[in-house]
């Protein structure tokens, strides 16, 4: 039990990763509102971004500029991947919200089950 408590107190980023990913996935699955689903996707993405950045952290690491007697270097690849994923995530959020606005103006609801019924009747 003490190992679990020490793990929780020393690995804050991983605990936050699990919380964000779990809450985001729950919002994505459990909610019928499309805007809440988009918020859930964003929370899930943020958890994944946090995981990538925190897993790339090294104690005593430095920038990957080779110098005489350099210590452990940190790979910049996870940060580059996260920056690219942030841009893609913002674009997907914008498109999802624009589609939600269009669906609401056309059908008057943002609930997925009501939209299935209305679109199925057409």
VMD Tcl script that builds the backbone (N, CA, C; Angstrom):
set m [mol new atoms 366]
animate dup $m
set s [atomselect $m all]
$s set {name element resname resid chain x y z} {
  {N N UNK 1 A 0.818 -1.195 0.000}
  {CA C UNK 1 A 0.000 0.000 0.000}
  {C C UNK 1 A 0.861 1.258 0.000}
  {N N UNK 2 A 1.979 1.193 0.711}
  {CA C UNK 2 A 2.845 2.369 0.761}
  {C C UNK 2 A 3.482 2.629 -0.598}
  {N N UNK 3 A 3.713 1.577 -1.385}
  {CA C UNK 3 A 4.250 1.774 -2.727}
  {C C UNK 3 A 3.261 2.530 -3.605}
  {N N UNK 4 A 1.984 2.208 -3.458}
  {CA C UNK 4 A 0.950 2.880 -4.237}
  {C C UNK 4 A 0.839 4.358 -3.845}
  {N N UNK 5 A 0.911 4.643 -2.548}
  {CA C UNK 5 A 0.830 6.029 -2.084}
  {C C UNK 5 A 2.051 6.818 -2.550}
  {N N UNK 6 A 3.228 6.220 -2.475}
  {CA C UNK 6 A 4.432 6.921 -2.932}
  {C C UNK 6 A 4.395 7.130 -4.440}
  {N N UNK 7 A 3.803 6.192 -5.165}
  {CA C UNK 7 A 3.650 6.364 -6.607}
  {C C UNK 7 A 2.736 7.540 -6.915}
  {N N UNK 8 A 1.633 7.652 -6.173}
  {CA C UNK 8 A 0.702 8.765 -6.394}
  {C C UNK 8 A 1.318 10.103 -6.035}
  {N N UNK 9 A 2.161 10.133 -5.019}
  {CA C UNK 9 A 2.741 11.406 -4.593}
  {C C UNK 9 A 3.935 11.828 -5.433}
  {N N UNK 10 A 4.564 10.906 -6.130}
  {CA C UNK 10 A 5.739 11.278 -6.926}
  {C C UNK 10 A 5.443 11.406 -8.421}
  {N N UNK 11 A 4.381 10.808 -8.893}
  {CA C UNK 11 A 4.060 10.819 -10.323}
  {C C UNK 11 A 2.761 11.578 -10.586}
  {N N UNK 12 A 2.766 12.873 -10.296}
  {CA C UNK 12 A 1.564 13.686 -10.445}
  {C C UNK 12 A 1.064 13.715 -11.883}
  {N N UNK 13 A 1.975 13.807 -12.822}
  {CA C UNK 13 A 1.588 13.933 -14.232}
  {C C UNK 13 A 0.869 12.680 -14.727}
  {N N UNK 14 A 1.305 11.528 -14.280}
  {CA C UNK 14 A 0.660 10.295 -14.727}
  {C C UNK 14 A -0.728 10.124 -14.115}
  {N N UNK 15 A -0.870 10.547 -12.858}
  {CA C UNK 15 A -2.190 10.506 -12.221}
  {C C UNK 15 A -3.142 11.444 -12.959}
  {N N UNK 16 A -2.663 12.637 -13.287}
  {CA C UNK 16 A -3.482 13.592 -14.033}
  {C C UNK 16 A -3.802 13.074 -15.430}
  {N N UNK 17 A -2.846 12.384 -16.054}
  {CA C UNK 17 A -3.094 11.763 -17.355}
  {C C UNK 17 A -4.233 10.759 -17.282}
  {N N UNK 18 A -4.208 9.898 -16.267}
  {CA C UNK 18 A -5.257 8.890 -16.125}
  {C C UNK 18 A -6.603 9.552 -15.862}
  {N N UNK 19 A -6.627 10.575 -15.005}
  {CA C UNK 19 A -7.880 11.270 -14.708}
  {C C UNK 19 A -8.461 11.953 -15.945}
  {N N UNK 20 A -7.635 12.702 -16.654}
  {CA C UNK 20 A -8.119 13.412 -17.847}
  {C C UNK 20 A -8.598 12.441 -18.915}
  {N N UNK 21 A -7.839 11.394 -19.142}
  {CA C UNK 21 A -8.221 10.429 -20.171}
  {C C UNK 21 A -9.504 9.695 -19.798}
  {N N UNK 22 A -9.631 9.318 -18.540}
  {CA C UNK 22 A -10.830 8.598 -18.105}
  {C C UNK 22 A -12.068 9.480 -18.160}
  {N N UNK 23 A -11.965 10.701 -17.670}
  {CA C UNK 23 A -13.110 11.617 -17.703}
  {C C UNK 23 A -13.483 11.946 -19.139}
  {N N UNK 24 A -12.492 12.188 -19.982}
  {CA C UNK 24 A -12.766 12.491 -21.384}
  {C C UNK 24 A -13.426 11.339 -22.107}
  {N N UNK 25 A -12.943 10.128 -21.867}
  {CA C UNK 25 A -13.545 8.952 -22.501}
  {C C UNK 25 A -14.967 8.715 -21.994}
  {N N UNK 26 A -15.185 8.934 -20.705}
  {CA C UNK 26 A -16.530 8.790 -20.155}
  {C C UNK 26 A -17.482 9.813 -20.782}
  {N N UNK 27 A -17.027 11.058 -20.900}
  {CA C UNK 27 A -17.875 12.091 -21.517}
  {C C UNK 27 A -18.184 11.746 -22.965}
  {N N UNK 28 A -17.239 11.190 -23.649}
  {CA C UNK 28 A -17.434 10.827 -25.053}
  {C C UNK 28 A -18.459 9.710 -25.200}
  {N N UNK 29 A -18.433 8.749 -24.312}
  {CA C UNK 29 A -19.323 7.595 -24.417}
  {C C UNK 29 A -20.691 7.864 -23.799}
  {N N UNK 30 A -20.735 8.489 -22.618}
  {CA C UNK 30 A -21.969 8.556 -21.833}
  {C C UNK 30 A -22.907 9.694 -22.234}
  {N N UNK 31 A -22.404 10.770 -22.791}
  {CA C UNK 31 A -23.256 11.924 -23.091}
  {C C UNK 31 A -23.862 11.821 -24.475}
  {N N UNK 32 A -25.079 12.283 -24.595}
  {CA C UNK 32 A -25.751 12.331 -25.893}
  {C C UNK 32 A -25.595 13.691 -26.565}
  {N N UNK 33 A -25.211 14.708 -25.800}
  {CA C UNK 33 A -25.045 16.053 -26.349}
  {C C UNK 33 A -23.744 16.117 -27.154}
  {N N UNK 34 A -23.824 16.633 -28.376}
  {CA C UNK 34 A -22.653 16.653 -29.258}
  {C C UNK 34 A -21.555 17.586 -28.750}
  {N N UNK 35 A -21.939 18.712 -28.150}
  {CA C UNK 35 A -20.925 19.638 -27.636}
  {C C UNK 35 A -20.178 18.998 -26.466}
  {N N UNK 36 A -20.881 18.281 -25.613}
  {CA C UNK 36 A -20.218 17.580 -24.503}
  {C C UNK 36 A -19.311 16.475 -25.018}
  {N N UNK 37 A -19.683 15.844 -26.118}
  {CA C UNK 37 A -18.811 14.839 -26.730}
  {C C UNK 37 A -17.525 15.488 -27.245}
  {N N UNK 38 A -17.639 16.667 -27.831}
  {CA C UNK 38 A -16.452 17.386 -28.323}
  {C C UNK 38 A -15.558 17.780 -27.159}
  {N N UNK 39 A -16.156 18.232 -26.051}
  {CA C UNK 39 A -15.374 18.564 -24.861}
  {C C UNK 39 A -14.671 17.309 -24.330}
  {N N UNK 40 A -15.351 16.170 -24.351}
  {CA C UNK 40 A -14.738 14.916 -23.918}
  {C C UNK 40 A -13.552 14.523 -24.779}
  {N N UNK 41 A -13.683 14.709 -26.091}
  {CA C UNK 41 A -12.558 14.415 -26.991}
  {C C UNK 41 A -11.375 15.319 -26.661}
  {N N UNK 42 A -11.641 16.598 -26.383}
  {CA C UNK 42 A -10.557 17.518 -26.036}
  {C C UNK 42 A -9.887 17.143 -24.725}
  {N N UNK 43 A -10.664 16.710 -23.746}
  {CA C UNK 43 A -10.064 16.277 -22.478}
  {C C UNK 43 A -9.217 15.021 -22.677}
  {N N UNK 44 A -9.707 14.088 -23.480}
  {CA C UNK 44 A -8.946 12.876 -23.770}
  {C C UNK 44 A -7.630 13.228 -24.481}
  {N N UNK 45 A -7.700 14.123 -25.451}
  {CA C UNK 45 A -6.492 14.546 -26.161}
  {C C UNK 45 A -5.502 15.212 -25.218}
  {N N UNK 46 A -5.994 16.042 -24.319}
  {CA C UNK 46 A -5.110 16.718 -23.375}
  {C C UNK 46 A -4.404 15.710 -22.476}
  {N N UNK 47 A -5.114 14.674 -22.058}
  {CA C UNK 47 A -4.474 13.629 -21.265}
  {C C UNK 47 A -3.373 12.914 -22.031}
  {N N UNK 48 A -3.628 12.633 -23.290}
  {CA C UNK 48 A -2.609 11.975 -24.119}
  {C C UNK 48 A -1.402 12.891 -24.321}
  {N N UNK 49 A -1.647 14.184 -24.549}
  {CA C UNK 49 A -0.541 15.134 -24.697}
  {C C UNK 49 A 0.303 15.170 -23.428}
  {N N UNK 50 A -0.353 15.195 -22.287}
  {CA C UNK 50 A 0.361 15.210 -21.014}
  {C C UNK 50 A 1.197 13.938 -20.849}
  {N N UNK 51 A 0.657 12.808 -21.259}
  {CA C UNK 51 A 1.409 11.558 -21.173}
  {C C UNK 51 A 2.672 11.604 -22.030}
  {N N UNK 52 A 2.551 12.079 -23.269}
  {CA C UNK 52 A 3.722 12.141 -24.148}
  {C C UNK 52 A 4.793 13.052 -23.578}
  {N N UNK 53 A 4.401 14.232 -23.123}
  {CA C UNK 53 A 5.388 15.185 -22.617}
  {C C UNK 53 A 6.015 14.679 -21.322}
  {N N UNK 54 A 5.208 14.140 -20.406}
  {CA C UNK 54 A 5.767 13.672 -19.138}
  {C C UNK 54 A 6.614 12.412 -19.301}
  {N N UNK 55 A 6.305 11.585 -20.283}
  {CA C UNK 55 A 7.132 10.394 -20.484}
  {C C UNK 55 A 8.477 10.731 -21.120}
  {N N UNK 56 A 8.572 11.883 -21.745}
  {CA C UNK 56 A 9.833 12.282 -22.364}
  {C C UNK 56 A 10.760 13.008 -21.389}
  {N N UNK 57 A 10.263 13.282 -20.189}
  {CA C UNK 57 A 11.064 14.001 -19.198}
  {C C UNK 57 A 12.176 13.119 -18.664}
  {N N UNK 58 A 13.376 13.716 -18.520}
  {CA C UNK 58 A 14.517 13.014 -17.934}
  {C C UNK 58 A 15.126 13.889 -16.859}
  {N N UNK 59 A 15.420 13.302 -15.733}
  {CA C UNK 59 A 16.062 14.054 -14.657}
  {C C UNK 59 A 17.477 14.420 -15.092}
  {N N UNK 60 A 17.799 15.675 -15.031}
  {CA C UNK 60 A 19.133 16.136 -15.423}
  {C C UNK 60 A 19.331 16.206 -16.923}
  {N N UNK 61 A 18.289 16.060 -17.693}
  {CA C UNK 61 A 18.401 16.102 -19.148}
  {C C UNK 61 A 18.614 17.516 -19.653}
  {N N UNK 62 A 19.226 17.604 -20.813}
  {CA C UNK 62 A 19.476 18.915 -21.414}
  {C C UNK 62 A 19.065 18.876 -22.881}
  {N N UNK 63 A 19.111 20.025 -23.499}
  {CA C UNK 63 A 18.761 20.129 -24.909}
  {C C UNK 63 A 19.723 19.279 -25.739}
  {N N UNK 64 A 19.252 18.715 -26.850}
  {CA C UNK 64 A 20.110 17.817 -27.634}
  {C C UNK 64 A 21.120 18.568 -28.499}
  {N N UNK 65 A 21.887 19.417 -27.868}
  {CA C UNK 65 A 22.973 20.120 -28.543}
  {C C UNK 65 A 24.264 19.489 -28.031}
  {N N UNK 66 A 24.976 18.836 -28.911}
  {CA C UNK 66 A 26.148 18.055 -28.503}
  {C C UNK 66 A 27.291 19.000 -28.149}
  {N N UNK 67 A 27.734 18.874 -26.922}
  {CA C UNK 67 A 28.864 19.654 -26.422}
  {C C UNK 67 A 29.865 18.693 -25.798}
  {N N UNK 68 A 31.035 19.199 -25.486}
  {CA C UNK 68 A 32.033 18.359 -24.830}
  {C C UNK 68 A 31.566 18.028 -23.420}
  {N N UNK 69 A 31.525 16.750 -23.111}
  {CA C UNK 69 A 31.142 16.313 -21.777}
  {C C UNK 69 A 29.671 16.494 -21.478}
  {N N UNK 70 A 28.831 16.449 -22.512}
  {CA C UNK 70 A 27.394 16.627 -22.310}
  {C C UNK 70 A 26.784 15.464 -21.553}
  {N N UNK 71 A 25.750 15.773 -20.811}
  {CA C UNK 71 A 25.076 14.746 -20.013}
  {C C UNK 71 A 23.980 14.070 -20.807}
  {N N UNK 72 A 23.008 13.550 -20.113}
  {CA C UNK 72 A 21.890 12.890 -20.808}
  {C C UNK 72 A 21.061 13.914 -21.587}
  {N N UNK 73 A 20.719 13.544 -22.787}
  {CA C UNK 73 A 19.963 14.442 -23.646}
  {C C UNK 73 A 18.496 14.038 -23.682}
  {N N UNK 74 A 17.655 15.022 -23.899}
  {CA C UNK 74 A 16.216 14.801 -23.982}
  {C C UNK 74 A 15.823 14.836 -25.454}
  {N N UNK 75 A 15.067 13.844 -25.880}
  {CA C UNK 75 A 14.623 13.785 -27.266}
  {C C UNK 75 A 13.544 14.833 -27.511}
  {N N UNK 76 A 13.672 15.642 -28.568}
  {CA C UNK 76 A 12.646 16.639 -28.859}
  {C C UNK 76 A 11.458 16.059 -29.636}
  {N N UNK 77 A 11.533 14.801 -30.026}
  {CA C UNK 77 A 10.475 14.200 -30.840}
  {C C UNK 77 A 9.102 14.197 -30.170}
  {N N UNK 78 A 8.963 13.837 -28.890}
  {CA C UNK 78 A 7.623 13.878 -28.282}
  {C C UNK 78 A 7.014 15.278 -28.272}
  {N N UNK 79 A 7.834 16.295 -28.042}
  {CA C UNK 79 A 7.315 17.657 -28.049}
  {C C UNK 79 A 6.845 18.065 -29.440}
  {N N UNK 80 A 7.571 17.652 -30.457}
  {CA C UNK 80 A 7.177 17.959 -31.831}
  {C C UNK 80 A 5.872 17.254 -32.188}
  {N N UNK 81 A 5.737 16.015 -31.779}
  {CA C UNK 81 A 4.509 15.264 -32.049}
  {C C UNK 81 A 3.330 15.908 -31.338}
  {N N UNK 82 A 3.526 16.344 -30.092}
  {CA C UNK 82 A 2.446 16.971 -29.336}
  {C C UNK 82 A 2.052 18.305 -29.966}
  {N N UNK 83 A 3.011 19.091 -30.405}
  {CA C UNK 83 A 2.675 20.357 -31.062}
  {C C UNK 83 A 1.849 20.125 -32.328}
  {N N UNK 84 A 2.223 19.144 -33.095}
  {CA C UNK 84 A 1.453 18.818 -34.295}
  {C C UNK 84 A 0.058 18.327 -33.922}
  {N N UNK 85 A -0.040 17.505 -32.893}
  {CA C UNK 85 A -1.338 16.990 -32.466}
  {C C UNK 85 A -2.228 18.090 -31.910}
  {N N UNK 86 A -1.648 19.096 -31.274}
  {CA C UNK 86 A -2.437 20.224 -30.779}
  {C C UNK 86 A -3.076 20.972 -31.930}
  {N N UNK 87 A -2.320 21.199 -32.988}
  {CA C UNK 87 A -2.864 21.890 -34.163}
  {C C UNK 87 A -3.989 21.066 -34.791}
  {N N UNK 88 A -3.787 19.776 -34.922}
  {CA C UNK 88 A -4.830 18.912 -35.480}
  {C C UNK 88 A -6.051 18.889 -34.564}
  {N N UNK 89 A -5.833 18.830 -33.240}
  {CA C UNK 89 A -6.937 18.828 -32.293}
  {C C UNK 89 A -7.758 20.100 -32.343}
  {N N UNK 90 A -7.099 21.242 -32.471}
  {CA C UNK 90 A -7.826 22.508 -32.581}
  {C C UNK 90 A -8.637 22.547 -33.864}
  {N N UNK 91 A -8.067 22.047 -34.942}
  {CA C UNK 91 A -8.800 22.015 -36.211}
  {C C UNK 91 A -10.019 21.105 -36.120}
  {N N UNK 92 A -9.864 19.938 -35.521}
  {CA C UNK 92 A -10.996 19.025 -35.367}
  {C C UNK 92 A -12.075 19.610 -34.461}
  {N N UNK 93 A -11.670 20.315 -33.423}
  {CA C UNK 93 A -12.639 20.961 -32.545}
  {C C UNK 93 A -13.419 22.025 -33.286}
  {N N UNK 94 A -12.728 22.818 -34.077}
  {CA C UNK 94 A -13.404 23.873 -34.845}
  {C C UNK 94 A -14.400 23.282 -35.835}
  {N N UNK 95 A -14.005 22.231 -36.534}
  {CA C UNK 95 A -14.912 21.589 -37.494}
  {C C UNK 95 A -16.090 20.952 -36.769}
  {N N UNK 96 A -15.833 20.284 -35.646}
  {CA C UNK 96 A -16.909 19.666 -34.879}
  {C C UNK 96 A -17.905 20.688 -34.353}
  {N N UNK 97 A -17.418 21.813 -33.853}
  {CA C UNK 97 A -18.320 22.841 -33.360}
  {C C UNK 97 A -19.096 23.500 -34.493}
  {N N UNK 98 A -18.446 23.694 -35.637}
  {CA C UNK 98 A -19.149 24.257 -36.789}
  {C C UNK 98 A -20.259 23.311 -37.266}
  {N N UNK 99 A -19.974 22.016 -37.299}
  {CA C UNK 99 A -21.005 21.040 -37.663}
  {C C UNK 99 A -22.131 20.998 -36.631}
  {N N UNK 100 A -21.790 21.164 -35.363}
  {CA C UNK 100 A -22.815 21.190 -34.327}
  {C C UNK 100 A -23.738 22.399 -34.489}
  {N N UNK 101 A -23.169 23.543 -34.808}
  {CA C UNK 101 A -23.979 24.737 -35.044}
  {C C UNK 101 A -24.902 24.523 -36.230}
  {N N UNK 102 A -24.372 23.941 -37.277}
  {CA C UNK 102 A -25.183 23.680 -38.472}
  {C C UNK 102 A -26.305 22.682 -38.179}
  {N N UNK 103 A -26.001 21.621 -37.440}
  {CA C UNK 103 A -27.026 20.648 -37.068}
  {C C UNK 103 A -28.100 21.276 -36.185}
  {N N UNK 104 A -27.688 22.128 -35.258}
  {CA C UNK 104 A -28.667 22.771 -34.383}
  {C C UNK 104 A -29.579 23.717 -35.163}
  {N N UNK 105 A -28.997 24.460 -36.112}
  {CA C UNK 105 A -29.837 25.378 -36.899}
  {C C UNK 105 A -30.768 24.612 -37.838}
  {N N UNK 106 A -30.365 23.432 -38.268}
  {CA C UNK 106 A -31.189 22.643 -39.193}
  {C C UNK 106 A -32.259 21.826 -38.468}
  {N N UNK 107 A -31.877 21.175 -37.350}
  {CA C UNK 107 A -32.781 20.244 -36.681}
  {C C UNK 107 A -33.263 20.702 -35.307}
  {N N UNK 108 A -32.641 21.725 -34.734}
  {CA C UNK 108 A -33.095 22.254 -33.458}
  {C C UNK 108 A -32.687 21.456 -32.233}
  {N N UNK 109 A -31.770 20.547 -32.365}
  {CA C UNK 109 A -31.302 19.752 -31.224}
  {C C UNK 109 A -29.840 19.373 -31.417}
  {N N UNK 110 A -29.183 19.088 -30.286}
  {CA C UNK 110 A -27.802 18.606 -30.325}
  {C C UNK 110 A -27.672 17.216 -29.707}
  {N N UNK 111 A -28.778 16.609 -29.344}
  {CA C UNK 111 A -28.759 15.260 -28.789}
  {C C UNK 111 A -28.623 14.242 -29.922}
  {N N UNK 112 A -27.695 13.327 -29.757}
  {CA C UNK 112 A -27.403 12.358 -30.813}
  {C C UNK 112 A -28.578 11.424 -31.061}
  {N N UNK 113 A -29.268 11.008 -30.009}
  {CA C UNK 113 A -30.401 10.096 -30.210}
  {C C UNK 113 A -31.561 10.790 -30.927}
  {N N UNK 114 A -31.814 12.062 -30.605}
  {CA C UNK 114 A -32.872 12.801 -31.292}
  {C C UNK 114 A -32.501 13.055 -32.748}
  {N N UNK 115 A -31.234 13.305 -32.995}
  {CA C UNK 115 A -30.788 13.520 -34.379}
  {C C UNK 115 A -30.933 12.241 -35.196}
  {N N UNK 116 A -30.638 11.089 -34.597}
  {CA C UNK 116 A -30.816 9.817 -35.315}
  {C C UNK 116 A -32.288 9.600 -35.705}
  {N N UNK 117 A -33.186 9.920 -34.797}
  {CA C UNK 117 A -34.605 9.773 -35.093}
  {C C UNK 117 A -35.057 10.727 -36.189}
  {N N UNK 118 A -34.649 11.992 -36.101}
  {CA C UNK 118 A -35.074 12.992 -37.082}
  {C C UNK 118 A -34.501 12.689 -38.450}
  {N N UNK 119 A -33.231 12.345 -38.506}
  {CA C UNK 119 A -32.598 12.065 -39.789}
  {C C UNK 119 A -33.118 10.741 -40.353}
  {N N UNK 120 A -33.434 9.775 -39.506}
  {CA C UNK 120 A -33.990 8.503 -39.961}
  {C C UNK 120 A -35.375 8.644 -40.542}
  {N N UNK 121 A -36.150 9.634 -40.085}
  {CA C UNK 121 A -37.500 9.858 -40.593}
  {C C UNK 121 A -37.504 10.512 -41.957}
  {N N UNK 122 A -36.412 11.153 -42.321}
  {CA C UNK 122 A -36.371 11.868 -43.618}
  {C C UNK 122 A -36.165 10.962 -44.782}
}
mol reanalyze $m
mol bondsrecalc $m
mol representation Tube
mol addrep $m
